[in-house]
Amino acid sequence: MPQTVKERMFCHAIIGTSTGKERIMKVDVSAEFISPLLSFSQRDVNFCFMKYPESTLEVETKQVMMHNVSSLPLTVVLKATYPFQLLVEDPRWAPVNVQSSQSELSLGVGESTPVLIQFDPSYKDDFVTRTAESQLEVSFKEHPQKVNNVCPCSQKIA
């Protein structure tokens, strides 16, 4: 929902040889501020693996739909940390940097796109039970807002 911001600005000047400032202009400025908003089809993404001595661990992928619910187009930057990665199938996405799994996408008003999140269970080659947790980090090119904990990703290996 847009918010209106109003400000009254004054311009002062020292004119001629006068020792004090005189107000020469008063301007009322208003702007409509629209926050970037995204909606995700699910809040959490979970992976679970059972590892046995003879098993080979395969990368697993899960899909989350991302929807632009704001009234302005957005350029979204998504970042996941290893062993979680972003798998990009949409040709609008920039190439994926597998190390940081960072991708950029432009979404029009009301537009949706799938976000494919991968987990690599072979990131540790042992038989220790563990949980790996990370958060999908979302930021916007046109706005300084950075969103964490949008879609927590977790994995348990037993």
C-alpha positions as a Markdown table, in Angstrom:
| # | Residue | x | y | z |
|---|---|---|---|---|
| 1 | Met | 0.0 | 0.0 | 0.0 |
| 2 | Pro | 1.5 | 3.4 | -1.0 |
| 3 | Gln | 2.4 | 5.9 | 1.6 |
| 4 | Thr | 2.4 | 9.6 | 1.1 |
| 5 | Val | 5.4 | 11.5 | 2.5 |
| 6 | Lys | 5.0 | 15.3 | 2.8 |
| 7 | Glu | 7.7 | 17.9 | 3.5 |
| 8 | Arg | 7.8 | 21.7 | 3.6 |
| 9 | Met | 11.0 | 23.1 | 2.3 |
| 10 | Phe | 12.3 | 26.7 | 2.8 |
| 11 | Cys | 15.0 | 28.5 | 0.8 |
| 12 | His | 16.8 | 31.3 | 2.6 |
| 13 | Ala | 19.4 | 33.7 | 1.2 |
| 14 | Ile | 21.5 | 36.6 | 2.3 |
| 15 | Ile | 20.6 | 39.5 | 0.0 |
| 16 | Gly | 22.9 | 42.3 | -0.6 |
| 17 | Thr | 24.7 | 43.6 | 2.4 |
| 18 | Ser | 22.0 | 42.5 | 4.9 |
| 19 | Thr | 23.3 | 40.5 | 7.9 |
| 20 | Gly | 20.4 | 38.1 | 8.3 |
| 21 | Lys | 18.9 | 35.5 | 6.1 |
| 22 | Glu | 15.6 | 36.2 | 4.3 |
| 23 | Arg | 13.2 | 33.5 | 3.2 |
| 24 | Ile | 12.9 | 33.7 | -0.5 |
| 25 | Met | 10.9 | 30.6 | -1.2 |
| 26 | Lys | 8.6 | 28.1 | 0.5 |
| 27 | Val | 7.7 | 24.8 | -1.3 |
| 28 | Asp | 5.5 | 22.0 | -0.3 |
| 29 | Val | 6.7 | 18.7 | -1.6 |
| 30 | Ser | 4.8 | 15.4 | -1.5 |
| 31 | Ala | 5.8 | 12.0 | -2.8 |
| 32 | Glu | 4.1 | 8.6 | -2.9 |
| 33 | Phe | 6.4 | 5.9 | -1.5 |
| 34 | Ile | 5.7 | 2.3 | -2.6 |
| 35 | Ser | 7.4 | -0.6 | -0.8 |
| 36 | Pro | 8.6 | -3.5 | -2.9 |
| 37 | Leu | 6.6 | -6.6 | -1.9 |
| 38 | Leu | 7.0 | -10.3 | -2.8 |
| 39 | Ser | 4.9 | -13.2 | -1.9 |
| 40 | Phe | 6.2 | -16.8 | -1.8 |
| 41 | Ser | 4.1 | -19.9 | -2.2 |
| 42 | Gln | 5.6 | -21.5 | 0.9 |
| 43 | Arg | 7.4 | -20.1 | 4.0 |
| 44 | Asp | 9.9 | -23.0 | 4.6 |
| 45 | Val | 11.8 | -25.4 | 2.3 |
| 46 | Asn | 12.9 | -28.6 | 4.0 |
| 47 | Phe | 15.1 | -31.4 | 2.7 |
| 48 | Cys | 15.7 | -34.7 | 4.6 |
| 49 | Phe | 18.2 | -37.4 | 3.7 |
| 50 | Met | 19.0 | -40.9 | 5.2 |
| 51 | Lys | 22.6 | -41.7 | 4.4 |
| 52 | Tyr | 23.8 | -45.4 | 4.4 |
| 53 | Pro | 27.3 | -46.7 | 3.8 |
| 54 | Glu | 26.4 | -47.9 | 0.3 |
| 55 | Ser | 24.2 | -45.0 | -0.7 |
| 56 | Thr | 25.1 | -42.2 | -3.1 |
| 57 | Leu | 23.7 | -38.8 | -2.3 |
| 58 | Glu | 22.0 | -37.0 | -5.1 |
| 59 | Val | 21.2 | -33.3 | -5.2 |
| 60 | Glu | 17.6 | -32.6 | -4.4 |
| 61 | Thr | 15.6 | -29.7 | -5.8 |
| 62 | Lys | 12.4 | -28.0 | -4.5 |
| 63 | Gln | 10.3 | -25.3 | -6.1 |
| 64 | Val | 8.9 | -22.1 | -4.5 |
| 65 | Met | 6.8 | -19.7 | -6.5 |
| 66 | Met | 7.8 | -16.0 | -6.1 |
| 67 | His | 5.1 | -13.4 | -6.9 |
| 68 | Asn | 5.4 | -9.6 | -7.2 |
| 69 | Val | 2.5 | -8.2 | -5.2 |
| 70 | Ser | 3.6 | -4.6 | -5.2 |
| 71 | Ser | 2.3 | -2.0 | -7.6 |
| 72 | Leu | 5.7 | -1.4 | -9.3 |
| 73 | Pro | 8.1 | -3.6 | -11.3 |
| 74 | Leu | 11.0 | -5.0 | -9.3 |
| 75 | Thr | 14.5 | -6.2 | -10.0 |
| 76 | Val | 15.1 | -8.9 | -7.4 |
| 77 | Val | 18.5 | -10.2 | -6.3 |
| 78 | Leu | 18.3 | -13.7 | -4.7 |
| 79 | Lys | 21.2 | -15.2 | -2.8 |
| 80 | Ala | 21.5 | -18.6 | -1.2 |
| 81 | Thr | 24.6 | -20.0 | 0.6 |
| 82 | Tyr | 26.2 | -23.4 | -0.1 |
| 83 | Pro | 25.1 | -26.2 | 0.4 |
| 84 | Phe | 21.9 | -24.6 | -0.8 |
| 85 | Gln | 21.9 | -23.2 | -4.3 |
| 86 | Leu | 19.6 | -21.6 | -6.8 |
| 87 | Leu | 18.8 | -23.6 | -10.0 |
| 88 | Val | 17.8 | -21.2 | -12.7 |
| 89 | Glu | 15.7 | -22.5 | -15.6 |
| 90 | Asp | 14.0 | -19.2 | -16.6 |
| 91 | Pro | 15.9 | -17.5 | -19.5 |
| 92 | Arg | 15.3 | -14.1 | -17.9 |
| 93 | Trp | 17.7 | -14.9 | -15.1 |
| 94 | Ala | 21.3 | -13.8 | -15.1 |
| 95 | Pro | 23.9 | -16.6 | -15.1 |
| 96 | Val | 24.2 | -18.3 | -11.7 |
| 97 | Asn | 27.4 | -18.0 | -9.7 |
| 98 | Val | 27.4 | -21.4 | -8.1 |
| 99 | Gln | 29.8 | -20.3 | -5.2 |
| 100 | Ser | 27.4 | -17.7 | -3.9 |
| 101 | Ser | 24.3 | -18.8 | -5.7 |
| 102 | Gln | 23.2 | -15.2 | -6.5 |
| 103 | Ser | 20.8 | -14.4 | -9.3 |
| 104 | Glu | 19.0 | -11.4 | -10.5 |
| 105 | Leu | 15.5 | -11.2 | -12.1 |
| 106 | Ser | 13.1 | -8.5 | -13.2 |
| 107 | Leu | 9.5 | -9.1 | -12.3 |
| 108 | Gly | 6.7 | -7.0 | -13.7 |
| 109 | Val | 3.6 | -6.0 | -11.6 |
| 110 | Gly | 1.6 | -9.1 | -10.7 |
| 111 | Glu | 4.2 | -11.4 | -12.4 |
| 112 | Ser | 5.3 | -14.8 | -10.9 |
| 113 | Thr | 8.2 | -17.0 | -11.4 |
| 114 | Pro | 9.5 | -20.3 | -10.0 |
| 115 | Val | 12.5 | -20.3 | -7.7 |
| 116 | Leu | 14.2 | -23.7 | -7.7 |
| 117 | Ile | 16.3 | -24.3 | -4.6 |
| 118 | Gln | 18.8 | -27.2 | -4.5 |
| 119 | Phe | 20.5 | -28.9 | -1.7 |
| 120 | Asp | 23.7 | -30.8 | -2.1 |
| 121 | Pro | 23.8 | -33.5 | 0.7 |
| 122 | Ser | 27.3 | -34.6 | -0.2 |
| 123 | Tyr | 28.8 | -31.3 | 1.0 |
| 124 | Lys | 30.1 | -33.3 | 4.0 |
| 125 | Asp | 31.4 | -36.8 | 3.4 |
| 126 | Asp | 30.9 | -38.5 | 6.8 |
| 127 | Phe | 28.2 | -40.2 | 8.7 |
| 128 | Val | 27.4 | -37.6 | 11.3 |
| 129 | Thr | 23.8 | -36.5 | 11.9 |
| 130 | Arg | 23.5 | -32.8 | 11.3 |
| 131 | Thr | 21.1 | -30.0 | 10.3 |
| 132 | Ala | 22.2 | -27.4 | 7.8 |
| 133 | Glu | 20.1 | -24.2 | 7.8 |
| 134 | Ser | 20.2 | -21.1 | 5.6 |
| 135 | Gln | 18.0 | -18.3 | 4.5 |
| 136 | Leu | 17.2 | -17.1 | 1.1 |
| 137 | Glu | 18.3 | -13.5 | 1.0 |
| 138 | Val | 16.2 | -11.1 | -1.1 |
| 139 | Ser | 17.2 | -7.6 | -2.0 |
| 140 | Phe | 15.9 | -5.1 | -4.6 |
| 141 | Lys | 18.0 | -3.1 | -7.1 |
| 142 | Glu | 15.8 | -0.1 | -7.0 |
| 143 | His | 15.4 | 0.0 | -3.2 |
| 144 | Pro | 17.8 | -0.3 | -0.2 |
| 145 | Gln | 15.5 | -2.8 | 1.6 |
| 146 | Lys | 17.1 | -6.2 | 2.2 |
| 147 | Val | 14.9 | -9.1 | 3.3 |
| 148 | Asn | 16.2 | -12.1 | 5.3 |
| 149 | Asn | 14.3 | -15.1 | 6.5 |
| 150 | Val | 12.0 | -14.9 | 3.5 |
| 151 | Cys | 12.2 | -18.6 | 2.8 |
| 152 | Pro | 14.3 | -20.5 | 5.4 |
| 153 | Cys | 15.9 | -23.6 | 4.0 |
| 154 | Ser | 16.9 | -26.5 | 6.2 |
| 155 | Gln | 18.2 | -30.0 | 5.8 |
| 156 | Lys | 18.7 | -32.9 | 8.1 |
| 157 | Ile | 21.0 | -35.8 | 7.4 |
| 158 | Ala | 20.6 | -38.8 | 9.6 |
